Amino acid sequence: MIYRVIGAGLCVLLHAAAQAQSYPNKPIRVIVTQTAGSNMDVMARLLAPKMSELLGQQFVIDNRGGAGGLIGAQIAARAPTDGYTLVFGGASSMINTSFTYKNVGFDPLRDFEPISMVVAQEAILTVHPSLPVKSVKDFVALAKAKPNSLNMASAGIGSSAHLAGVMFNSLAGIDTVHIAYKGGGAMLVAVAANESQWLFALAASTAAHYKSGRLRALAVSTRQRSPLMPDLPTVEEAGVPGYDFTTWNAFFAPKGMPRPYIMAIHAAIQKSLTEPDIKELYAAQSLVPRGNTNPEEFARFFKADFERVGKVIKLAGIKPE
């Protein structure tokens, strides 16, 4: 009986090894949950050629933006589990939509295989330079002195910018007015024009605005300082204890993709992110690559972030629409 068990286990291992050796044998479709030309799309397109080189098959980008990334995630959740469809998404598409839309058609924790993070991005607490504030403490004092007089811009209800602002308002004990715009570009334009006075914006998308003086940076949303702006304090360092907000982009697969295939994709991602040319291309976009030791590490992060976002959305009083 022991020999039979060992023999059966060996057969499973040999089958898995054979699967990994033969994979992939045709192009792999990567559903990107934002439109062509978006920040997320650029990340995927910079990485795809390197992964194609490593695995010997083309990675074909398929942009399926809309509804905060929900459309692309829905398509990916229904895709075959044969290893030839992946999804490249972020917190907005893979988490936030579950709380902001009714009947999304999938369960992020149940219907996807987390593979690896690619980029984790800090957001910057940003204000219009006309505000008489030079620090987070100044900003909080102004907001408390004039409650509901400052407009907070976001890329829409339930967007990362919205949730980052809600968390800040709660921990800082201030009240501001949320103004939802149609996308990240529109919210930046609104604050640069002083139509709204503050927001949390990704460092990668706002660096040029800080240099030109159109916007003023006050603090970083994460608990670690930004490698892009190392002199800028974190929100917590600047006087709001407990504040920590990260946005990220990552690869997932439909649930049920064979384990050897997942590991092959994971290995290609990690190898790609360490390549000097990828680091240089990402740095030109103000992006810092960040992988994971294994898929399980990212899965744990994903589950914890899902729970964290759920609490912030409840705090914001956001109801599914």
Order of alpha helices (4+ residues) and beta strands (2+ residues): alpha-beta-alpha-beta-alpha-beta-alpha-alpha-beta-alpha-beta-alpha-beta-alpha-beta-alpha-beta-beta-alpha-alpha-alpha
